[in-house]
């Protein structure tokens, strides 16, 4: 069966960013309720370049995930965390890309010690607190 528009696909499967943003909305909404917030003004995410999440797709899914919740209307701000490994040959962190081949891109020393780049975390939520300036 053919339909229009075609479903959004990512890596030969359905886009999972809507599910990720729904989980963020749920977690931030619960925290805002516990804090007695009247709403949420902004949410910041840290997204690693090797996390599998696509920042533009997260931004596109955000309004859909937040609709009808305490988080509706909040800005989504994304900090992309570039992946890096620890290289014992260089004795330093070295930035790697998505084609990382388990070796240092500078000296070619074998390394699988990823020190950052798989993050997907809520960094902050700016809450609208009633009665506070």
Rosetta silent file (secondary structure, phi, psi, omega in degrees, C-alpha in Angstrom):
SEQUENCE: XXXXXXXXXXXXXXXXXXXXXXXXXXXXXXXXXXXXXXXXXXXXXXXXXXXXXXXXXXXXXXXXXXXXXXXXXXXXXXXXXXXXXXXXXXXXXXXXXXXXXXXXXXXXXXXXXXXXXXXXXXXXXXXXXXXXX
SCORE:     score description
SCORE:     0.000 S_00000001
   1 L     0.000  136.819 -178.340    0.000    0.000    0.000 S_00000001
   2 L  -110.084  136.820  178.881    1.277    3.434   -0.946 S_00000001
   3 L  -136.518  157.109  176.889    0.454    6.564    1.024 S_00000001
   4 L  -127.678  136.728   -3.453    1.290   10.236    0.874 S_00000001
   5 L   -73.785  158.697  178.798    3.124   11.771    2.533 S_00000001
   6 L   -66.485  152.353  179.052    5.596    8.928    2.979 S_00000001
   7 L   -65.495  148.959  176.227    6.468    8.052    6.581 S_00000001
   8 L   -70.381  131.145 -179.418    9.584    9.682    8.012 S_00000001
   9 E  -123.940  148.333  177.534   12.438    7.215    7.991 S_00000001
  10 E  -143.136  123.222  179.438   15.804    7.223    9.666 S_00000001
  11 L    54.059   44.248  177.995   18.385    4.462    9.199 S_00000001
  12 L    66.265   20.358  177.809   15.782    2.309    7.406 S_00000001
  13 E  -144.082  173.537  179.222   13.282    2.593   10.261 S_00000001
  14 E   -64.451  148.170  178.374   10.719    5.062   11.612 S_00000001
  15 L   -62.199  127.400 -177.682   12.080    8.287   13.073 S_00000001
  16 L   -97.782   -1.231 -177.411   12.512    7.749   16.798 S_00000001
  17 H   -65.070  -30.198  176.935   13.004   11.405   17.733 S_00000001
  18 H   -63.350  -42.935  177.037    9.272   11.840   18.456 S_00000001
  19 H   -63.783  -39.706  178.222    9.516    9.094   21.075 S_00000001
  20 H   -64.578  -45.166 -179.170   12.645   10.679   22.528 S_00000001
  21 H   -67.974  -33.867  176.113   11.032   14.116   22.760 S_00000001
  22 H   -63.049  -39.613  177.867    7.902   12.629   24.337 S_00000001
  23 H   -65.532  -38.690  177.537   10.084   11.039   27.037 S_00000001
  24 H   -65.416  -46.112  178.628   11.806   14.393   27.654 S_00000001
  25 H   -58.177  -44.207 -179.826    8.441   16.185   27.845 S_00000001
  26 H   -62.842  -45.982 -178.768    7.160   13.608   30.329 S_00000001
  27 H   -66.008  -44.559 -179.843   10.248   13.857   32.560 S_00000001
  28 H   -68.298  -39.610  178.355   10.376   17.659   32.484 S_00000001
  29 H   -60.986  -43.186  177.573    6.604   17.903   33.006 S_00000001
  30 H   -63.117  -42.445  179.065    6.784   15.698   36.113 S_00000001
  31 H   -64.819  -39.780  179.190    9.659   17.742   37.517 S_00000001
  32 H   -65.724  -41.288  177.475    7.777   20.984   36.823 S_00000001
  33 H   -61.904  -45.690  179.126    4.647   19.668   38.549 S_00000001
  34 H   -60.864  -33.549 -179.459    6.659   18.606   41.617 S_00000001
  35 H   -82.041   -8.460 -178.408    8.225   22.074   41.745 S_00000001
  36 L    77.318   25.343 -178.786    4.822   23.771   41.485 S_00000001
  37 L   -73.817  149.406  176.051    5.689   25.483   38.201 S_00000001
  38 L   -84.758  -14.427 -179.669    3.028   27.151   36.107 S_00000001
  39 E   177.053 -175.019  179.442    4.788   26.103   32.922 S_00000001
  40 E  -126.457  129.514 -178.570    8.131   25.543   31.274 S_00000001
  41 E   -91.074  -37.457 -178.437    9.908   28.266   29.318 S_00000001
  42 E  -155.697  150.655  175.626   12.864   26.327   27.901 S_00000001
  43 E  -130.401  133.463  178.029   14.439   22.898   27.944 S_00000001
  44 E  -111.424  131.672  176.715   18.088   22.241   27.152 S_00000001
  45 E  -115.147  146.179  168.893   19.344   18.910   25.847 S_00000001
  46 E  -107.746  118.377 -174.841   22.904   17.632   25.474 S_00000001
  47 E  -123.590  116.399  179.678   22.986   15.347   22.433 S_00000001
  48 E   -72.636  147.272 -178.340   26.127   13.416   21.506 S_00000001
  49 L   -66.887  -16.564  176.407   27.140   13.190   17.863 S_00000001
  50 L  -109.865   17.469 -177.219   27.157    9.368   18.155 S_00000001
  51 L   -76.390  -21.117 -176.200   23.888    9.127   20.145 S_00000001
  52 L    92.499   -7.772  178.366   21.786    8.267   17.105 S_00000001
  53 L   -92.540  137.292 -178.865   19.491   11.262   17.701 S_00000001
  54 L  -101.012  113.436 -176.173   19.248   13.866   14.929 S_00000001
  55 H   -52.423  -43.309  179.978   19.044   17.407   16.379 S_00000001
  56 H   -63.476  -36.968  178.159   16.947   18.807   13.493 S_00000001
  57 H   -70.045  -35.662  175.597   14.468   15.929   13.855 S_00000001
  58 H   -62.154  -44.687  179.532   14.289   16.543   17.629 S_00000001
  59 H   -63.134  -39.114  178.712   13.488   20.214   16.984 S_00000001
  60 H   -68.499  -35.202 -178.804   10.802   19.237   14.468 S_00000001
  61 H   -80.442  -21.123 -173.886    9.221   16.703   16.826 S_00000001
  62 H   -53.666  -52.622 -178.309    9.308   19.007   19.867 S_00000001
  63 H   -61.265  -33.482  179.256    6.070   20.970   19.274 S_00000001
  64 H   -68.360  -45.610 -178.768    4.173   17.743   18.589 S_00000001
  65 H   -66.941  -34.950 -175.049    5.469   16.042   21.733 S_00000001
  66 H   -85.743  -16.316 -176.302    4.864   19.089   23.936 S_00000001
  67 L   -54.590  132.622  176.023    1.347   19.930   22.678 S_00000001
  68 L    75.894   12.142  179.887   -1.277   19.858   25.404 S_00000001
  69 L  -118.462  175.189  175.487    1.257   19.509   28.228 S_00000001
  70 L   -63.354  -18.752 -177.187    2.810   21.780   30.830 S_00000001
  71 L   -91.409   -8.291 -178.355    5.788   21.987   28.467 S_00000001
  72 L   -53.564  132.927  178.708    3.768   23.346   25.493 S_00000001
  73 L    87.907   -7.892  179.837    5.363   26.487   24.058 S_00000001
  74 L   -72.386  143.695  173.879    8.754   25.887   25.671 S_00000001
  75 E   -74.392  143.038  171.958   11.867   26.461   23.571 S_00000001
  76 E  -107.759  121.072  179.573   14.044   23.433   22.944 S_00000001
  77 E  -115.445  129.238 -174.739   17.740   24.265   22.966 S_00000001
  78 E  -118.612  126.747  171.910   20.203   21.591   21.891 S_00000001
  79 E  -102.352  119.625  177.477   23.917   21.448   22.641 S_00000001
  80 E   -86.116  128.597  179.357   25.658   18.974   20.341 S_00000001
  81 E  -101.701  115.395 -179.635   28.479   17.098   22.061 S_00000001
  82 L   -71.791  134.499 -179.666   31.226   16.112   19.628 S_00000001
  83 L   -67.057  144.710  177.889   32.455   12.554   20.104 S_00000001
  84 E  -148.144  150.952  175.576   35.982   12.042   21.410 S_00000001
  85 E  -114.774  163.425  169.048   38.203    9.132   22.401 S_00000001
  86 E   -96.461  124.750  178.963   41.091    8.872   24.823 S_00000001
  87 E  -105.957  119.003  178.884   44.280    8.063   22.906 S_00000001
  88 L   -71.845  -26.024  177.560   47.042    6.438   24.953 S_00000001
  89 L   -69.680  -45.497  179.037   49.546    7.210   22.175 S_00000001
  90 L   -84.241  -17.012 -172.987   48.843   10.941   22.183 S_00000001
  91 L    53.549   46.780 -178.871   47.942   10.918   25.904 S_00000001
  92 E  -159.909  162.640  171.048   45.037   13.198   25.045 S_00000001
  93 E   -75.307  141.620  176.154   41.416   13.265   23.971 S_00000001
  94 E  -129.054  132.128  179.167   40.952   13.249   20.219 S_00000001
  95 E   -70.751  137.123  177.554   37.768   14.268   18.427 S_00000001
  96 L  -126.194  161.306  178.138   36.283   11.581   16.167 S_00000001
  97 L  -107.857 -171.753 -176.427   33.478   11.591   13.633 S_00000001
  98 L   -68.510  -11.157  179.239   30.684    9.139   12.852 S_00000001
  99 L   -99.199   19.351  179.968   33.138    7.029   10.820 S_00000001
 100 L   -47.185  123.349 -173.577   35.310    6.359   13.907 S_00000001
 101 L  -111.449   34.689  177.340   37.313    3.210   13.139 S_00000001
 102 L    58.569   32.551  172.879   38.542    2.304   16.666 S_00000001
 103 E  -149.162  155.345 -178.798   41.820    4.122   16.184 S_00000001
 104 L   -65.442  131.934  179.796   43.115    7.594   16.921 S_00000001
 105 L   -73.180  -11.676 -178.902   42.562    9.959   13.974 S_00000001
 106 L   -94.948  -50.311 -173.728   45.868   11.709   14.781 S_00000001
 107 L  -116.738   -3.334  178.286   48.391    8.900   15.404 S_00000001
 108 L    69.949   14.424  174.136   46.406    5.744   14.439 S_00000001
 109 L   -66.406  131.709  177.601   46.899    4.112   17.866 S_00000001
 110 E   -58.524  132.705  177.877   44.081    1.578   18.416 S_00000001
 111 L  -158.024  131.270  173.673   41.494    2.950   20.840 S_00000001
 112 L  -120.271   15.450 -175.264   37.912    2.143   21.628 S_00000001
 113 L   -87.602   82.945  178.606   37.773    4.299   24.749 S_00000001
 114 E   -72.776  123.413 -178.251   34.971    6.706   23.886 S_00000001
 115 E  -102.262  -19.135  173.616   34.939    9.505   26.483 S_00000001
 116 E  -163.348  158.943  176.790   32.015   11.511   25.105 S_00000001
 117 L   129.154   -8.987  178.631   29.600   11.563   22.226 S_00000001
 118 L  -107.628    8.640 -176.753   26.783    9.165   23.212 S_00000001
 119 L   -62.716  144.737  164.762   24.997   11.587   25.546 S_00000001
 120 E  -151.190   95.914 -172.544   21.288   12.189   25.420 S_00000001
 121 E  -146.337  150.843  173.576   20.370   14.086   28.546 S_00000001
 122 E   -78.577  119.493 -179.970   18.292   16.951   29.847 S_00000001
 123 E   -85.726  -36.822  179.726   20.790   19.639   30.800 S_00000001
 124 E  -165.044  163.748  171.756   18.258   22.080   32.252 S_00000001
 125 E  -140.498  121.825  174.989   14.647   23.193   32.312 S_00000001
 126 E   -87.092  113.799 -175.669   13.694   26.829   32.860 S_00000001
 127 E   -96.857  145.550  174.363   10.490   26.742   34.869 S_00000001
 128 E   -91.675  103.251 -176.603    7.855   29.467   35.092 S_00000001
 129 L   -97.747  119.684  179.624    7.384   29.756   38.842 S_00000001
 130 L   -57.781  136.226  176.133    4.261   31.678   39.944 S_00000001
 131 L    82.484   -1.630  178.224    5.052   34.702   42.099 S_00000001
 132 L  -108.804  141.426  179.803    8.760   34.779   41.161 S_00000001
 133 L   -84.934    0.000    0.000   10.317   37.477   39.010 S_00000001
